[in-house]
Amino acid sequence: MSRIIKARTYLPISSDPFDMPIPVKFELYHANTLLSIYSVRDDKTVDYSYNANTDIPMLLPPDKHLHIGDVYYVIRSRVFPENPFTAPMELQRLGLETYNPYDIIKVTYGIMPTDAYWIKTSDDRATFDDAIAKYNKIMFGVQPPGPDSEIEDFLG
């Protein structure tokens, strides 16, 4: 039996709709482990498959019949809240003008500093390391080490 985690148990998470392309297919990972694949069809029905060969807790119960609201919940659970005091600053940092959880996921991969879960659309070829590097660069201005990095230049 799979374990379930509750995302941000201290804050309510809405399953209200937001703009996102439909149909859409995205994947939920924990670091390098694929946990589940969500496919939303034109009629907003949801297909969901999950990795039964892992003990990593899932965001949604694997045996649940999913609805579009569950997809909105999963995406919203992986982005910062729509807070009028902090969201404008975060959106500016991400290069976005309006708060849309799907757009935020496309930029941040839903990465949070508290765990190793992340989301990508199925057509995105990013790895966990790619997603973390992009997140760190956007959020903290940290450039990953490599032949073109300032760290390599500094160390000579």
N, C-alpha and C positions, 0 to 999 in steps of 0.2 A: 504494500500500500504506500502511495506517495504522501509525503508531508506537504503541507500548504503553509506559506508564510503570508502574513497580512502586511500589505504595503502601508507604510506610514500610519500605524495604528493610532497615533496621537492626533492626526488630522483627518477630517472626513474627505473622502475622494469621490468626486462626482462621476457619474456615468452619463452625464449630459452630452449630447452630440457636439461636434465641432467639425469644421471643414477638413475633409481628407478625401483623396482620390478613391473612388470606388469603381471598379474592383481594386483591391489592394491585397498584397500578400506580404507578411512580415514574419520574422523569426525572433524568438526570445532565446537568449543565451545566458549561461552563467560562466564567465570567463570564456574558455574555448569549447565548452560543452553546449551543444544545441539541446534546448529543453523542449521547445514547442514551435509549431508553425501554425499561424493563423491566416486564413484566407477569407476575405469578405467578398461576396459575389455582388453582382449588379443589383440584385433584389434585397441586399443587406442581410442575407443569411450567412452564417459563419461555419466554415469547416475548420476543424482543429485537430491536429495530431500532436502527440507528445512522445518524448523519449522515455520509455518504460524501463530502460536499463541504467537508471541513475537514481541515487538517493538524495540528490539535491532537491530542496523544497521547490515546489511549483508556485507560481503566482495565482493560479486558478486551479480548482480541483480537476484532475484529469478526466474524471467520469461525468463531469457536468455538461449538459447540453448548452452550448454558448449562444448568446444573442449579441447583437451589435452593441448593446450597452456594456457588455463584458469587455469588448474590444476597446471601447472608449475608456473604460476603467483601467485596463492594463496600461494603455498609453499615458493616461493622466497620472497614474501611480509612479511613472518614471520621469516626470518633469517637475520643476519647481511650481509652487502654487501661484495662482493669479492674484497676487497681492499688490494693491495699488501703490504701496510704498517701495517695494523692492523689484517687482516685475519689470518696470521700465528700464532700470539699470541692467538687469540680466538680459533683456531683449536687445538692448543696445550692444552689449558685449557679444551677443550672438549674431549681430547684424540683421536682426528682425525688427519690423516695425509694429507688428501686432501680436498679441498673445494667441497662439494656436498650438496646442500640444503636438499635433502631427508635425508641424514645421520645426518645433523645438527638437523633437526626436530625430528628425533628419540631420540636424546640426550636431546634437550632443550624444546621439545614440542612446539616450535615456540613462547615461552613466550617472551614478551618484557616488559620493565619496564613502558611503557606508556599506556598500556591498559590491559584488562583481556581476550583477545582472546587467544586461544591455540588450537593445533592440536594433534591428536593421531591416530594411526592406529586402525582399528576396533577390532583387536585382543588384544590390550593393555587395561588392566583393571585399569589403573591409574585414580585417581580422580583429580580434580583441586588442592586440597591441596597437594596431592602426587607430582603433576607436579611442583607446586610452590616450595615445599621443595627441590626437586631435582635441580631445576634451581638455587635456592639460594645457595645451597651447592656447586654446580659447579662454579657458577659465582662469588660468594662472600665469599665462605668458611664458610657460616653460617649453623650451624647444627640446625634443628628445635627442639624446646623444647620437651622433652619426658623423659621417665624413664632412657634412656641411654645417654642423652645429657650432655654436659659439663655445660650447664646452670643449669640443675637440680643438678649436683654435686656441683657447686659453691654455689647455694642457700641452699644446704644441706637439 
